[in-house]
Amino acid sequence: MSRRDRHGRGLRRPLLPFGAPGHRTRAERFDDALADAAERLAARWGGEWGRIEFGSEDVPPSDPTPWEDGVPLGRLFPAELGQPTRIVLYRRPIEQRVEPGDLPALVRDVLAEHVAHVLGIAPEDVDPDYGT
């Protein structure tokens, strides 16, 4: 018989209510920041960029591309064979470079850089708040 704690009961209730902000994981907060940034850009550029999927992964794959120096914060996968263009942001490298309160700004900047590459314009033109 395995017991969870000294008295065999375990936790009687969650430590935080499910709706409380502290209950969300770092990955969920990152995904929310990514979704907010993507919606913000889609309102302005959605008609011009075609089909784009946005996603996040914890860390980049271990095989860097030849043109990347260091750890990438995100990658752009061009459309091919009917698949849409994909932009993937890497959560852990981004989180390590900013304070928790500055996370949405860096996510917005990295996303603006990749969307700018798709559109062939400068990131400052894609997002007026780029770099601030």
Helices and strands as residue ranges (DSSP letters): G 21-23, H 26-49, E 52-57, E 74-77, E 85-90, H 91-97, G 100-102, H 103-119, H 123-126
